[in-house]
Amino acid sequence: MSVSHSQLRAFHAVAVNGSFTRAADQLCLSQPAVSDQVRKLEEYYGVMVFHRDKRSVRLTDVGERLFGLTRRLFDISTDAHELLMDYRTLTTGSLNLAVDAPVHVLPHVARFCARYPGIEVKIETGNTDDVLHRLFSHRADLALLGRSVEDERLLTLHLRSDPMVAFVAHGHPWAARDSIRLADLDDAPLVLREQGSVTRQTLEEEMASAGLRIRKAIEVEGREAALEAVAFGIGAGVVSAAELGSDSRVRALPILDCQRRFTETLVCLRAQSSRRILATFLEMVRDGLEG
């Protein structure tokens, strides 16, 4: 007897979603029906694929190994579906992007949506570590990273490189200046991003190489929170020049002697790069960069 496809499908949905309830919603089944399929799988093979408690569902060691196989299985199933859908010229489908900063990819997304209005595009944000994890866990088709990553599993496309700038509220002592130097940041109250943020890592490396100190006024998660903290006068912030925008509450200050730049790299899993939706989107991005 071969393993039941419906049982594998139920297992895979629970593993991807981390929840029997969300898996049931994805499969358009009842939660008891999904639970029953997973239970039958476990009973037939005498294994446990999930650790269950009232608050969470976690993969066991056997479950982790099985999940690696079902990812490949359902990736192939997706490829077969998209091969057949090719003849409909991308009239339906979905594209999920995980990005560190939407501003860098939105112009390309706008062109793609205008040309293929039937494709549902979803954008989720997070720091570089977050979005890379989403890509490798198959929760995103493409990831936009704030740093270069050397990994043979990835197909990469460099989008841009921008300098680091400081920004302060209009009431800050530096607000009347046209620029600053790294030494000005030495022991100055700074609004820092969360650990794992490329912005924070880049600042820390630049300051360390110059022998300068970082004084944390506050630590916040996300670019928007950093902007709000700076706007309220908690301290100075740093950001990629391309990501500051035009908020009238703050003033941008070039850092004259800062050597580091922020790179933005679009990546996908090399094994997935031939999927028509991904290949088409990447081709449009390349054309946009060359234009």
C-alpha positions as CSV (number, residue, x, y, z in Angstrom):
1,M,0.0,0.0,0.0
2,S,1.4,3.4,-1.0
3,V,1.2,6.4,1.3
4,S,-2.2,8.2,1.1
5,H,-2.0,11.5,-0.9
6,S,-4.8,13.0,1.2
7,Q,-2.9,12.2,4.4
8,L,0.3,13.7,3.1
9,R,-1.7,16.8,1.9
10,A,-3.2,17.2,5.4
11,F,0.2,16.7,7.1
12,H,1.9,19.2,4.8
13,A,-0.8,21.9,5.3
14,V,-0.5,21.6,9.1
15,A,3.4,21.7,8.9
16,V,3.3,24.8,6.7
17,N,0.7,26.6,8.8
18,G,1.7,25.4,12.2
19,S,-2.0,24.9,13.0
20,F,-4.7,22.3,12.3
21,T,-7.3,25.1,12.1
22,R,-5.3,27.2,9.6
23,A,-4.5,24.0,7.6
24,A,-8.3,23.2,7.5
25,D,-9.0,26.7,6.2
26,Q,-6.3,26.3,3.5
27,L,-7.7,22.9,2.4
28,C,-11.4,24.0,2.7
29,L,-11.9,21.1,5.1
30,S,-13.2,20.8,8.6
31,Q,-10.6,20.8,11.4
32,P,-11.6,17.3,12.5
33,A,-11.2,16.0,9.0
34,V,-7.6,17.3,8.8
35,S,-6.9,15.9,12.3
36,D,-8.3,12.5,11.3
37,Q,-6.1,12.3,8.2
38,V,-3.0,13.1,10.2
39,R,-4.0,10.6,12.9
40,K,-4.5,7.8,10.3
41,L,-1.1,8.5,8.9
42,E,0.5,8.3,12.3
43,E,-1.4,5.1,13.3
44,Y,-0.7,3.3,10.1
45,Y,3.1,3.9,10.3
46,G,3.4,3.9,14.1
47,V,5.0,7.3,14.2
48,M,4.3,10.7,15.7
49,V,4.8,13.6,13.2
50,F,3.7,16.4,15.5
51,H,4.1,17.4,19.1
52,R,0.7,18.8,20.1
53,D,-0.3,21.0,23.0
54,K,-3.1,23.5,23.6
55,R,-1.1,26.4,22.2
56,S,1.1,25.0,19.5
57,V,1.8,22.3,17.0
58,R,5.5,21.4,16.4
59,L,7.1,18.9,14.1
60,T,8.9,15.9,15.6
61,D,12.2,14.6,14.1
62,V,10.2,12.3,11.9
63,G,7.9,15.1,11.0
64,E,10.8,17.3,10.0
65,R,12.2,14.7,7.6
66,L,8.7,14.0,6.2
67,F,8.2,17.7,5.7
68,G,11.3,17.9,3.6
69,L,9.9,15.2,1.3
70,T,6.4,16.8,1.1
71,R,7.9,20.2,0.2
72,R,9.5,18.5,-2.8
73,L,6.3,16.6,-3.6
74,F,4.0,19.6,-3.6
75,D,6.6,21.8,-5.3
76,I,6.5,19.3,-8.2
77,S,2.7,19.4,-8.0
78,T,2.8,23.2,-8.2
79,D,5.2,23.0,-11.2
80,A,2.8,20.6,-13.0
81,H,-0.1,22.9,-12.4
82,E,1.8,26.0,-13.6
83,L,3.0,24.1,-16.7
84,L,-0.6,23.5,-17.7
85,M,-1.6,27.1,-16.8
86,D,1.1,28.5,-19.1
87,Y,-1.4,28.2,-22.0
88,R,-3.6,30.7,-20.2
89,T,-0.8,33.4,-20.3
90,L,-0.7,34.1,-16.5
91,T,-4.4,34.9,-16.2
92,T,-4.5,33.4,-12.7
93,G,-2.0,32.6,-10.0
94,S,-0.3,34.2,-7.0
95,L,3.1,35.7,-6.2
96,N,4.3,36.1,-2.6
97,L,7.1,38.5,-1.8
98,A,8.9,38.8,1.5
99,V,10.8,42.1,1.6
100,D,13.0,44.2,4.0
101,A,11.7,47.4,2.5
102,P,8.8,47.6,0.0
103,V,10.0,50.9,-1.6
104,H,12.7,49.1,-3.6
105,V,10.4,46.6,-5.2
106,L,7.0,48.4,-5.5
107,P,7.8,50.0,-9.0
108,H,8.4,46.6,-10.4
109,V,5.3,45.1,-8.7
110,A,3.2,48.0,-10.1
111,R,4.4,47.1,-13.7
112,F,3.8,43.4,-13.2
113,C,0.3,44.0,-11.8
114,A,-0.6,46.3,-14.7
115,R,0.4,43.7,-17.2
116,Y,-1.0,40.7,-15.4
117,P,-4.0,41.9,-13.4
118,G,-5.2,38.3,-12.7
119,I,-2.1,37.5,-10.6
120,E,-2.7,38.0,-6.9
121,V,0.4,39.6,-5.4
122,K,1.1,39.6,-1.7
123,I,4.0,41.5,0.0
124,E,5.1,40.8,3.6
125,T,7.8,42.8,5.4
126,G,10.5,41.9,7.9
127,N,14.2,42.3,8.5
128,T,16.6,40.4,6.2
129,D,16.8,37.3,8.5
130,D,13.0,37.1,8.6
131,V,12.4,37.3,4.9
132,L,15.2,34.8,4.1
133,H,13.6,32.4,6.5
134,R,10.2,32.8,4.8
135,L,11.8,32.0,1.4
136,F,13.6,28.9,2.6
137,S,10.5,27.7,4.4
138,H,8.5,28.1,1.2
139,R,6.3,30.8,2.6
140,A,7.5,33.3,0.0
141,D,8.3,33.0,-3.7
142,L,10.8,35.9,-3.7
143,A,12.8,37.7,-1.0
144,L,14.3,41.2,-1.1
145,L,17.4,41.2,1.1
146,G,19.2,44.2,2.6
147,R,22.6,42.4,2.3
148,S,24.3,40.1,-0.2
149,V,24.0,36.4,0.6
150,E,26.3,33.7,-0.9
151,D,24.2,30.6,-1.2
152,E,24.2,28.2,-4.2
153,R,20.6,27.5,-3.6
154,L,19.7,31.1,-4.5
155,L,19.3,32.9,-7.8
156,T,20.1,36.5,-7.1
157,L,19.5,39.8,-8.8
158,H,21.2,43.0,-7.5
159,L,18.7,45.9,-7.5
160,R,20.6,48.9,-6.1
161,S,23.1,50.3,-3.6
162,D,22.6,53.4,-1.5
163,P,24.5,55.3,1.2
164,M,23.7,55.4,4.9
165,V,22.3,58.7,6.1
166,A,21.4,60.0,9.6
167,F,18.1,61.6,10.3
168,V,16.9,63.7,13.2
169,A,13.8,65.6,14.4
170,H,13.7,69.4,13.7
171,G,14.2,70.1,17.4
172,H,17.5,68.1,17.4
173,P,20.8,70.1,17.8
174,W,21.9,68.8,14.4
175,A,18.8,69.9,12.6
176,A,20.3,73.1,11.2
177,R,23.4,71.2,9.8
178,D,23.8,70.1,6.2
179,S,25.7,66.9,7.1
180,I,27.5,65.1,9.9
181,R,30.5,62.8,10.3
182,L,30.8,59.4,12.0
183,A,32.5,61.1,15.0
184,D,29.3,63.0,15.6
185,L,27.5,59.7,16.3
186,D,30.1,58.8,18.9
187,D,28.2,58.3,22.2
188,A,25.2,60.2,20.9
189,P,21.7,58.9,21.8
190,L,20.7,56.7,18.9
191,V,17.4,55.0,17.9
192,L,18.5,51.5,17.0
193,R,16.7,48.8,15.0
194,E,16.2,45.3,16.4
195,Q,19.0,42.7,16.4
196,G,19.0,41.0,13.0
197,S,18.4,44.3,11.2
198,V,21.0,45.0,8.4
199,T,20.7,48.7,9.2
200,R,21.8,48.1,12.8
201,Q,24.5,45.6,11.8
202,T,25.9,48.0,9.2
203,L,26.0,50.9,11.7
204,E,27.7,48.8,14.3
205,E,30.4,47.6,11.9
206,E,31.0,51.1,10.6
207,M,31.3,52.6,14.1
208,A,33.5,49.7,15.4
209,S,35.9,50.1,12.5
210,A,36.2,53.8,13.3
211,G,36.8,53.1,17.0
212,L,33.6,54.9,17.9
213,R,31.0,54.1,20.6
214,I,27.3,53.4,20.1
215,R,24.9,54.7,22.8
216,K,21.4,53.2,22.5
217,A,18.6,55.6,23.5
218,I,16.0,53.1,22.5
219,E,15.7,49.9,20.5
220,V,12.6,49.5,18.2
221,E,11.5,46.9,15.7
222,G,11.0,48.0,12.1
223,R,11.7,51.1,10.0
224,E,8.4,52.8,10.8
225,A,8.9,52.5,14.5
226,A,12.4,54.0,14.2
227,L,11.0,56.9,12.2
228,E,8.4,57.6,14.9
229,A,10.9,57.4,17.7
230,V,13.2,59.9,15.9
231,A,10.3,62.2,15.1
232,F,9.5,62.4,18.8
233,G,13.0,63.5,19.6
234,I,14.2,60.3,21.3
235,G,17.5,60.3,19.4
236,A,19.1,60.3,16.0
237,G,18.5,57.4,13.6
238,V,20.3,55.9,10.5
239,V,18.8,54.4,7.4
240,S,19.4,53.8,3.8
241,A,19.1,57.1,1.8
242,A,16.5,55.4,-0.4
243,E,14.2,54.4,2.4
244,L,13.8,57.6,4.4
245,G,11.1,59.0,2.2
246,S,9.9,62.6,2.6
247,D,8.5,62.8,6.1
248,S,8.4,66.5,7.0
249,R,9.0,65.8,10.7
250,V,12.6,64.7,10.2
251,R,15.7,66.0,8.4
252,A,18.1,63.8,6.5
253,L,21.9,64.3,7.1
254,P,24.5,62.7,4.8
255,I,27.3,61.1,6.7
256,L,30.3,62.4,4.8
257,D,32.9,59.9,5.9
258,C,30.7,56.8,5.9
259,Q,32.1,54.2,3.5
260,R,29.4,51.5,3.9
261,R,26.4,51.3,1.5
262,F,23.2,49.4,1.7
263,T,22.6,46.9,-1.1
264,E,19.2,45.5,-2.1
265,T,19.2,42.0,-3.7
266,L,16.2,40.2,-5.0
267,V,16.5,36.4,-4.6
268,C,14.5,33.2,-5.2
269,L,15.2,29.6,-4.8
270,R,17.2,28.4,-7.8
271,A,15.1,25.3,-8.0
272,Q,12.0,27.4,-8.3
273,S,13.4,30.0,-10.8
274,S,11.9,28.3,-13.9
275,R,8.3,28.7,-12.6
276,R,6.7,30.9,-15.2
277,I,5.4,33.5,-12.7
278,L,8.8,33.9,-11.1
279,A,10.7,33.9,-14.4
280,T,8.3,36.5,-15.8
281,F,8.6,38.8,-12.8
282,L,12.4,38.6,-12.7
283,E,12.5,39.3,-16.5
284,M,10.4,42.4,-15.9
285,V,12.7,43.6,-13.1
286,R,15.8,43.1,-15.3
287,D,14.2,45.1,-18.1
288,G,13.3,47.8,-15.6
289,L,16.9,48.0,-14.3
290,E,18.3,48.2,-17.8
291,G,15.8,50.8,-18.9
